[in-house]
Amino acid sequence: MWWWIADLIVAILLLPALAWSIASLLRPIRQIAEHLERVVDDLNETVGSLDAIPDLAETVMLTGFGRPGVERYGEALRRAR
């Protein structure tokens, strides 16, 4: 019967220490989770801007069409001086 009393005393002493240990382990995990939420939000914004990448090939082609005209204009300005 005395071992029930010993178990009760040990439980009373160890439970608060166990609770404190678990809380001290969970605190950094929660902080990491908060940082990860910010990182994920930033990545979602970045991914949204990547949707325009397929249009870059068309943009390169269209700017290539205008280049000869700009070069002729620049050459004409140099000759006009």
Solvent accessible surface area in square Angstrom, and as a share of the most:
residue,aa,sasa,rsa
1,M,167,0.75
2,W,191,0.67
3,W,124,0.43
4,W,151,0.53
5,I,99,0.50
6,A,39,0.30
7,D,78,0.40
8,L,110,0.55
9,I,93,0.47
10,V,76,0.44
11,A,40,0.31
12,I,109,0.55
13,L,123,0.61
14,L,107,0.53
15,L,111,0.55
16,P,84,0.53
17,A,52,0.40
18,L,100,0.50
19,A,60,0.47
20,W,174,0.61
21,S,43,0.28
22,I,85,0.43
23,A,44,0.34
24,S,34,0.22
25,L,121,0.60
26,L,67,0.33
27,R,129,0.47
28,P,63,0.40
29,I,102,0.52
30,R,148,0.54
31,Q,91,0.41
32,I,101,0.51
33,A,45,0.35
34,E,94,0.42
35,H,100,0.45
36,L,102,0.51
37,E,114,0.51
38,R,139,0.51
39,V,74,0.43
40,V,76,0.44
41,D,82,0.42
42,D,87,0.45
43,L,101,0.50
44,N,96,0.49
45,E,132,0.59
46,T,69,0.40
47,V,88,0.50
48,G,45,0.43
49,S,78,0.51
50,L,88,0.44
51,D,110,0.57
52,A,57,0.44
53,I,92,0.47
54,P,102,0.64
55,D,82,0.43
56,L,100,0.50
57,A,78,0.60
58,E,95,0.42
59,T,65,0.38
60,V,106,0.61
61,M,102,0.45
62,L,98,0.49
63,T,88,0.51
64,G,40,0.38
65,F,142,0.59
66,G,39,0.38
67,R,159,0.58
68,P,66,0.42
69,G,29,0.28
70,V,106,0.61
71,E,105,0.47
72,R,170,0.62
73,Y,142,0.54
74,G,21,0.20
75,E,64,0.29
76,A,52,0.40
77,L,87,0.43
78,R,156,0.57
79,R,182,0.66
80,A,85,0.66
81,R,237,0.86
